[in-house]
Amino acid sequence: MNHQPPDITRRDFVRAASCSICLTGTSGLCSALKKMLRPSIAHASNPPEHGSVKEVMYYKKLEGLKIECGICPKKCRISDLERGYCGNKENRGGTYYSLVHSRPCAIHVDPVEKKPLFHYLPSTMAFSIATAGCNFECRFCQNWRIAQYRPEQIQSSFTPPEKIIRMSIEKNAPTIAYTYSEPVVFYGYMFDCAKMGRLKGVGSIMISNGFINEKPLAELCKYLTAVKIDLKGFTDKFYKDQCSGELEPVLNTLRVLKRTGIWFEIVVLIIPTLNDSPAEIKNMCRWIAENLGKDVPLHFSRFHPMYKIRNLPPTPLKTLETCLAIAANAGLHYVYLGNIPGHPAESTYCPGCSRVVIRRIGYSIVENKIREGKCSECGHPIPGVWKQPGSLAL
């Protein structure tokens, strides 16, 4: 399923509307907007009997029919008939509803290495789903035609959790991946799929920016089998200017993941001149080693011009190899370079004997010498998820 939404984005529309306010005044514009948007929203959100409109799991009710969302650190306060920053949840009479539960706009089957997860069930497939919406607006977003649109701007199909589980099994995919956009903003759908999947022996991995509150994250981790976090950079300025986000909540998410014991990996997209300074990379690697341990896999990925950043070149190989050296000097054991097929740093090396234990070219596994979670040459443990997690008795 790969649909082409309209050319105008929801945030471009809001910006245009803001300009119109300055020119025409608020009262006439608000009336026009309500007439323009409400029929479209109602049409896209219904019919409720199809299960796509469900109450949000984490929020609190306030006076005057307002609510405060409790899923992510933005903590949006939303008036009646309005939506939060992510655009896929709506306050209706003081009750907060998701408009995308069971409404994926993208369904694909991908190698798990594409996520990328390199220490999780190598050579297996991930049944990948996404809905519209995101709680960031990264200027370098690769999937902006999903992440930066509202549900009514993208075609979707009613696919409830039980069907997702069934399709995953039929496709011989031992794992469901919540990916492409930002799964935090379709939390309820992800939660229901992950919980139901574990009953059937199907794992779940969240591919996320990590901008989520601690309570919903901890509850979700009971049913996930792995997490990949996109660490956008390591300064507040980068998060604010390039992502409309914050760094510290993401760092807290990483701490929570470490504390829960769930398997997780980190990816950093290295963007020339924006987050590639050796000092920043050194601070990042030191923090990872001290707070998360030296065994967490760290992927440095090559940037290509995309979305709103088209004036910068692809990341030079030398820059990525500098990041690799800095991470190695910080003592990190598993450091990878992404989007450079054929580079030696795509492969996994044993910290004990330095031999290749998993040889990769792109998303393909050429050789796997891990046996029962250990290097077959020297017996050194290689942390990860090497066999399918069993079913949970809920």
C-alpha positions in Angstrom: 0.0 0.0 0.0 1.7 3.2 -1.2 -0.6 6.1 -1.7 0.1 9.7 -2.8 -1.5 12.3 -0.5 -2.3 15.8 -1.6 0.6 18.3 -2.1 -0.3 20.6 0.8 0.8 19.4 4.3 -1.3 20.0 7.5 1.4 22.2 8.9 1.8 24.2 5.7 -2.0 24.7 5.9 -1.8 26.0 9.5 1.0 28.4 8.6 -1.0 29.7 5.7 -4.0 30.1 7.9 -1.9 32.0 10.5 -0.9 34.4 7.7 -4.5 34.8 6.8 -5.4 35.7 10.3 -3.1 38.7 10.1 -4.8 39.8 6.9 -8.5 39.1 7.5 -9.0 38.8 11.2 -9.8 35.7 13.3 -13.6 35.5 13.3 -14.2 35.1 9.6 -11.3 32.7 9.2 -12.3 30.5 12.1 -15.8 30.2 10.6 -14.4 29.3 7.2 -12.0 26.8 8.6 -14.7 25.0 10.5 -16.8 24.7 7.4 -13.9 23.5 5.4 -12.4 21.0 7.8 -15.3 19.5 9.8 -17.0 17.5 7.0 -13.6 16.2 5.9 -12.6 15.1 9.4 -16.0 13.5 10.0 -15.8 11.6 6.7 -12.2 10.4 7.4 -12.8 9.4 11.0 -16.0 7.4 10.5 -17.6 4.9 10.5 -17.0 4.3 14.2 -18.4 0.8 13.8 -15.2 -0.1 11.9 -13.2 0.5 15.1 -10.9 3.2 13.7 -12.1 5.8 16.4 -11.0 4.6 19.8 -10.5 6.4 23.1 -6.8 7.3 23.8 -5.2 5.3 26.5 -3.2 8.1 28.3 -4.8 11.5 28.8 -6.5 13.4 31.6 -9.7 15.5 31.5 -9.6 19.1 32.3 -12.3 21.8 32.9 -14.3 23.2 30.1 -14.2 20.0 28.0 -10.4 20.3 27.6 -8.0 17.4 27.8 -4.2 17.0 28.3 -2.6 14.2 26.3 -0.3 12.0 28.4 1.4 9.9 25.7 4.4 12.1 24.8 6.3 15.0 26.5 4.5 17.7 24.4 1.6 17.2 26.8 -0.8 18.9 24.4 -3.7 20.7 26.0 -6.6 20.4 23.6 -9.9 22.1 23.4 -13.2 20.5 22.3 -13.2 19.6 18.6 -9.5 20.2 18.3 -6.4 18.0 17.8 -3.0 17.8 19.3 0.3 18.3 17.6 0.4 14.9 15.9 -2.9 15.6 14.2 -4.3 12.0 14.4 -6.2 12.3 17.8 -9.2 14.5 18.5 -11.0 15.9 21.5 -14.7 15.2 21.2 -16.8 16.6 24.0 -14.0 16.1 26.5 -13.1 12.6 25.5 -9.9 12.1 23.5 -10.0 9.7 20.5 -7.5 8.2 18.2 -8.6 8.5 14.6 -6.1 6.0 13.3 -6.6 2.9 15.4 -6.7 -0.1 12.9 -6.2 2.4 10.0 -2.7 1.7 8.7 -1.7 3.8 5.6 1.4 1.7 4.9 1.9 -2.1 5.1 5.1 -3.8 3.9 7.2 -6.8 4.7 10.9 -5.8 5.2 14.1 -7.5 6.3 14.6 -6.7 10.0 18.0 -5.4 9.0 16.3 -2.5 7.2 14.9 -1.1 10.5 17.9 -1.3 11.2 18.2 -3.9 13.9 21.4 -6.0 13.6 21.2 -8.0 16.9 17.6 -9.1 16.5 16.6 -12.3 14.7 19.0 -11.9 11.7 17.7 -12.8 8.2 14.1 -12.7 9.3 11.3 -10.5 8.0 9.3 -7.8 9.8 5.7 -7.1 9.0 5.8 -3.3 9.0 2.9 -1.0 9.5 2.3 2.8 10.0 -0.4 5.3 10.3 -0.4 9.0 9.6 1.1 11.4 12.1 4.2 12.3 14.1 5.0 14.2 17.3 8.1 15.7 15.6 8.6 17.6 12.4 12.1 16.6 11.3 13.3 18.8 8.5 15.1 15.8 7.0 12.2 13.4 7.4 12.4 10.4 4.9 8.7 9.5 5.2 7.2 13.0 5.4 4.3 12.0 3.1 3.1 9.8 5.9 4.4 11.4 9.1 3.5 15.0 8.3 0.0 14.4 7.1 -3.4 14.0 8.8 -5.4 10.8 8.5 -7.9 12.3 6.0 -5.1 13.2 3.6 -3.9 9.6 3.2 -5.8 6.5 2.1 -5.9 3.8 4.6 -7.6 0.4 5.1 -9.4 -1.0 8.1 -6.9 -3.6 9.5 -7.6 -4.5 13.2 -4.9 -6.1 15.4 -6.2 -9.6 14.8 -5.8 -9.2 11.1 -2.3 -7.8 11.5 -1.3 -10.8 13.5 -2.8 -13.2 11.0 -1.1 -11.4 8.0 2.2 -11.5 9.8 2.0 -15.2 10.4 0.9 -15.8 6.7 3.9 -13.8 5.5 6.3 -15.9 7.7 7.3 -12.7 9.5 8.0 -13.5 13.2 7.9 -9.8 14.1 5.6 -6.8 13.6 7.4 -3.5 13.2 5.7 -0.2 14.0 7.7 2.1 11.8 7.8 4.6 8.8 6.0 7.4 10.7 6.1 7.6 14.5 4.4 4.8 16.4 4.2 6.8 19.6 1.3 8.7 18.0 -0.6 5.5 17.2 0.2 4.1 20.6 -3.1 2.4 21.2 -3.0 0.5 17.9 0.6 -0.6 18.5 -0.2 -1.6 22.1 -3.1 -3.8 21.1 -1.2 -5.4 18.2 1.8 -6.1 20.4 -0.2 -7.5 23.2 -2.3 -9.7 20.9 0.8 -10.7 19.0 2.6 -12.1 22.0 -0.3 -14.4 22.6 0.3 -15.9 19.2 4.1 -16.0 19.5 4.6 -12.9 17.2 7.1 -10.4 18.4 6.9 -6.6 18.1 9.5 -3.9 17.6 9.0 -0.2 17.9 11.0 2.0 15.5 10.7 5.4 17.2 12.1 8.8 17.9 11.9 8.0 21.6 9.7 11.0 22.4 7.3 9.2 24.8 6.4 9.5 28.5 7.8 7.0 30.9 4.5 5.4 32.1 3.2 4.5 28.6 6.6 3.3 27.6 7.1 1.0 30.6 3.6 -0.5 30.0 4.3 -1.0 26.3 7.7 -2.7 27.0 5.8 -5.6 28.6 4.8 -6.7 25.1 7.5 -5.4 22.8 10.5 -7.7 22.0 12.9 -4.9 20.8 13.1 -1.2 20.2 15.1 1.0 17.8 15.6 4.6 18.8 16.5 7.4 16.4 18.8 9.7 18.4 18.5 12.7 16.2 21.6 14.5 17.6 23.1 15.4 20.9 22.2 19.0 21.5 19.0 20.7 22.5 19.6 23.2 19.7 19.5 20.5 17.0 16.3 19.0 18.5 14.6 22.4 18.7 15.7 23.8 15.3 15.6 20.7 13.2 13.0 18.4 14.8 10.6 20.6 16.9 11.5 18.4 19.8 13.7 18.1 22.9 16.7 16.0 23.7 16.3 15.2 27.4 13.0 13.2 27.1 14.7 11.0 24.5 17.7 10.4 26.8 15.2 9.5 29.5 13.6 7.0 27.2 16.9 5.3 26.6 17.5 5.1 30.4 14.1 3.5 30.8 14.8 1.0 28.1 18.1 0.1 29.8 16.3 -0.3 33.1 13.5 -2.5 31.7 16.1 -4.9 30.1 14.4 -4.9 26.7 16.7 -5.2 23.7 17.3 -1.8 22.0 19.6 -0.3 19.4 20.3 3.3 18.5 20.6 5.0 15.1 22.0 8.5 14.4 21.6 10.1 11.0 24.7 12.2 10.5 23.8 15.4 8.7 26.7 17.5 7.4 27.3 20.7 9.4 24.2 20.1 11.7 25.0 17.2 14.0 28.4 15.9 12.8 31.0 17.8 14.9 33.5 15.5 16.5 32.9 17.1 19.9 29.2 16.3 19.7 29.8 12.8 18.7 32.3 12.3 21.4 29.9 13.6 24.1 27.2 11.3 22.7 29.4 8.2 22.7 30.6 8.9 26.2 27.1 9.3 27.5 26.0 6.1 25.8 28.9 4.2 27.4 28.3 5.6 30.8 24.5 5.4 30.9 23.6 2.5 28.6 26.7 0.3 28.6 29.2 -0.6 25.9 27.2 -3.3 24.3 24.3 -1.2 23.0 24.6 -1.3 19.1 25.1 2.2 17.7 24.4 2.9 14.0 25.8 6.0 12.2 23.8 6.4 9.1 24.5 8.4 5.9 22.2 11.4 5.2 20.8 12.1 1.7 19.0 15.3 0.8 15.4 15.0 1.8 12.2 16.9 2.5 13.2 20.4 3.7 17.0 19.9 3.7 18.0 19.7 0.1 20.9 22.2 0.2 23.3 19.8 1.9 25.3 17.0 0.3 25.2 13.3 1.4 27.3 12.6 4.4 31.0 12.2 3.4 32.3 8.7 4.1 35.2 10.3 6.0 32.8 11.9 8.4 31.1 8.6 9.1 34.4 6.8 9.6 35.4 9.6 12.0 32.2 8.9 14.0 33.1 5.2 13.9 36.6 5.9 15.4 35.2 8.1 18.1 32.7 5.5 19.2 35.5 2.8 19.2 37.7 5.1 21.3 34.7 5.4 23.8 34.8 1.7 24.2 31.5 0.8 22.4 31.6 -2.7 21.1 29.1 -2.7 18.3 29.3 0.3 16.0 27.9 0.3 12.5 27.8 2.5 9.4 24.5 2.6 7.5 23.5 3.5 3.9 26.9 2.5 2.7 26.4 -1.0 1.2 29.6 -3.1 1.2 31.4 -1.2 3.9 33.2 -3.4 6.5 31.4 -1.6 9.3 28.1 -3.2 8.2 29.2 -6.4 9.8 29.3 -7.5 13.4 32.7 -8.3 15.0 33.3 -10.3 18.2 34.8 -8.1 21.0 36.7 -11.2 22.2 38.5 -12.3 19.1 37.8 -9.5 16.6 36.5 -12.0 14.0 33.4 -11.3 11.9 30.4 -13.1 13.5 27.8 -11.7 11.2 28.8 -10.5 7.7 26.4 -8.2 6.0 26.1 -6.6 2.6 23.2 -4.1 2.6 20.2 -5.9 4.1 21.5 -9.4 3.3 23.3 -11.7 5.7 26.2 -13.4 4.0 27.5 -15.3 7.0 26.3 -15.8 10.6 28.7 -17.4 13.1 26.7 -16.8 16.2 25.8 -20.0 18.0 23.5 -19.8 21.0 24.2 -16.2 21.5 28.0 -16.6 21.4 30.9 -16.3 18.9 31.4 -19.7 17.4 35.2 -19.1 17.3 36.0 -18.0 20.9 32.7 -18.4 22.8 32.5 -14.7 23.7 28.8 -13.7 24.4 27.2 -11.5 21.7 24.2 -9.7 23.2 21.0 -9.6 21.3 17.8 -11.5 20.5 18.9 -14.5 18.6 15.8 -16.7 18.9 12.2 -16.0 18.6 10.7 -15.0 22.0 8.0 -17.3 23.2 4.4 -16.6 23.6 3.2 -14.7 26.7 0.4 -16.2 28.8 -1.6 -13.0 29.5 
